[in-house]
């Protein structure tokens, strides 16, 4: 436990600290309140008291938030580590000859890298787009030539 967590825990009573730790583990407010040593009439009242304790007591709230922050920091892995794990998952799927798992690993890697199905690099689509642009350009050149010839025949266009 870090120094910050120890300080925040010391600001709470023993029952409050046990409540926060139980709530952090189980996410059941009412049962955590009862297990911490408080004595409510029933579980419904316990849940209401637990909500009040968590939201109205600054020390309890700070200790609870600090526990979650520490967990998030401890479980945070870098993007590179995630990509390595996905790459390893792909390799395992390939060894096991599991095409659907291979596709899933590739899809996750693409999502992480920012390629979505619509935006993913697709050489075939790019080639078709390039051909279409060339055809449109050629068609425009033909129309310009045709219009230029028409105007020159009418005497409106002088080529000098």
C-alpha positions as CSV (number, residue, x, y, z in Angstrom):
1,X,0.0,0.0,0.0
2,X,1.4,3.4,-0.9
3,X,2.0,6.2,1.5
4,X,-0.9,8.2,0.1
5,X,-3.3,5.3,0.6
6,X,-2.0,4.8,4.2
7,X,-2.6,8.5,5.0
8,X,-6.1,8.4,3.5
9,X,-6.9,5.2,5.4
10,X,-5.7,6.7,8.7
11,X,-8.2,9.6,8.2
12,X,-11.1,7.1,8.2
13,X,-12.4,5.2,11.2
14,X,-11.7,1.4,11.2
15,X,-15.3,0.7,10.1
16,X,-15.1,3.2,7.3
17,X,-11.8,1.9,6.0
18,X,-13.2,-1.7,6.1
19,X,-16.3,-0.6,4.3
20,X,-14.2,1.1,1.5
21,X,-12.0,-2.0,1.1
22,X,-15.0,-4.4,1.0
23,X,-16.8,-2.1,-1.5
24,X,-13.7,-2.0,-3.6
25,X,-13.5,-5.8,-3.6
26,X,-17.2,-6.7,-4.0
27,X,-19.0,-3.6,-5.4
28,X,-22.0,-4.5,-3.2
29,X,-22.7,-1.4,-1.1
30,X,-25.2,-2.8,1.3
31,X,-23.2,-6.0,2.1
32,X,-20.0,-4.1,2.4
33,X,-21.6,-1.7,4.9
34,X,-22.8,-4.7,7.0
35,X,-19.5,-6.6,6.7
36,X,-17.6,-3.5,7.8
37,X,-19.3,-3.7,11.2
38,X,-22.1,-1.2,10.9
39,X,-25.5,-2.4,12.2
40,X,-28.4,-1.2,10.0
41,X,-32.0,-2.5,10.2
42,X,-31.8,-4.4,6.9
43,X,-29.8,-4.6,3.7
44,X,-31.9,-1.9,2.0
45,X,-31.2,0.6,4.8
46,X,-27.5,-0.6,4.6
47,X,-27.3,0.3,0.9
48,X,-28.8,3.8,1.6
49,X,-26.4,4.4,4.5
50,X,-23.5,3.2,2.4
51,X,-24.4,5.6,-0.4
52,X,-24.5,8.4,2.1
53,X,-21.3,7.5,3.7
54,X,-19.5,7.2,0.3
55,X,-20.9,10.4,-1.1
56,X,-21.0,12.7,1.9
57,X,-17.9,11.8,3.8
58,X,-14.9,13.4,2.1
59,X,-12.3,11.1,3.7
60,X,-14.2,7.9,2.7
61,X,-14.7,9.2,-0.8
62,X,-11.0,10.2,-1.1
63,X,-9.8,6.7,0.1
64,X,-12.2,4.9,-2.3
65,X,-11.1,7.1,-5.3
66,X,-7.4,6.5,-4.4
67,X,-7.9,2.8,-4.3
68,X,-9.4,2.9,-7.8
69,X,-6.6,5.2,-9.1
70,X,-3.9,2.8,-7.8
71,X,-5.6,-0.2,-9.4
72,X,-5.9,1.7,-12.7
73,X,-2.2,2.7,-12.6
74,X,-1.1,-0.8,-11.7
75,X,-3.1,-2.4,-14.5
76,X,-2.2,0.2,-17.1
77,X,-0.1,-1.4,-19.9
78,X,1.3,0.5,-22.8
79,X,0.0,0.4,-26.3
80,X,3.1,-1.4,-27.4
81,X,2.6,-4.1,-24.8
82,X,-1.0,-4.5,-25.9
83,X,0.1,-4.9,-29.6
84,X,2.7,-7.4,-28.6
85,X,0.1,-9.4,-26.7
86,X,-2.2,-9.3,-29.7
87,X,0.6,-10.4,-32.0
88,X,1.3,-13.3,-29.6
89,X,-2.4,-14.2,-29.7
90,X,-2.3,-14.2,-33.5
91,X,0.7,-16.5,-33.4
92,X,-1.0,-18.9,-31.0
93,X,-4.1,-18.9,-33.2
94,X,-2.0,-19.6,-36.2
95,X,-0.3,-22.5,-34.5
96,X,-3.6,-24.0,-33.5
97,X,-5.0,-23.4,-37.0
98,X,-7.9,-21.3,-35.7
99,X,-8.8,-18.8,-38.5
100,X,-11.5,-17.0,-36.5
101,X,-9.1,-16.3,-33.6
102,X,-6.5,-15.1,-36.1
103,X,-9.1,-12.7,-37.7
104,X,-10.1,-11.5,-34.3
105,X,-6.5,-10.7,-33.3
106,X,-5.9,-8.9,-36.6
107,X,-9.1,-6.9,-36.1
108,X,-8.1,-5.8,-32.6
109,X,-4.7,-4.8,-33.9
110,X,-6.2,-2.7,-36.6
111,X,-8.6,-1.1,-34.1
112,X,-5.6,-0.2,-31.9
113,X,-3.7,1.2,-34.9
114,X,-6.7,3.3,-35.9
115,X,-7.7,1.3,-39.0
116,X,-11.4,0.8,-39.1
117,X,-13.1,-1.3,-41.7
118,X,-14.0,1.8,-43.7
119,X,-10.6,3.4,-43.3
120,X,-8.4,0.4,-43.5
121,X,-5.8,0.4,-46.3
122,X,-7.2,-1.5,-49.3
123,X,-5.0,-1.7,-52.3
124,X,-7.8,-3.0,-54.5
125,X,-10.1,-0.1,-53.6
126,X,-7.2,2.4,-54.1
127,X,-6.5,0.9,-57.6
128,X,-10.1,1.2,-58.6
129,X,-10.3,4.8,-57.3
130,X,-7.1,5.6,-59.3
131,X,-8.5,4.1,-62.5
132,X,-11.8,5.9,-62.1
133,X,-9.9,9.2,-61.6
134,X,-7.8,8.6,-64.7
135,X,-10.9,7.8,-66.8
136,X,-12.7,10.9,-65.6
137,X,-9.6,13.0,-66.4
138,X,-9.3,11.5,-69.9
139,X,-13.0,12.1,-70.4
140,X,-12.6,15.8,-69.4
141,X,-9.6,16.1,-71.8
142,X,-11.7,14.8,-74.6
143,X,-14.6,17.2,-73.9
144,X,-12.1,20.1,-73.7
145,X,-10.6,19.1,-77.1
146,X,-14.1,18.7,-78.6
147,X,-15.3,22.1,-77.3
148,X,-12.1,23.8,-78.4
149,X,-12.6,22.4,-82.0
150,X,-16.2,23.5,-82.0
151,X,-15.3,27.0,-81.0
152,X,-12.4,27.2,-83.5
153,X,-14.7,26.1,-86.3
154,X,-17.2,28.8,-85.4
155,X,-14.4,31.4,-85.5
156,X,-14.7,32.3,-81.9
157,X,-11.4,30.8,-81.0
158,X,-8.1,32.0,-82.4
159,X,-5.1,29.8,-81.9
160,X,-2.0,32.0,-82.2
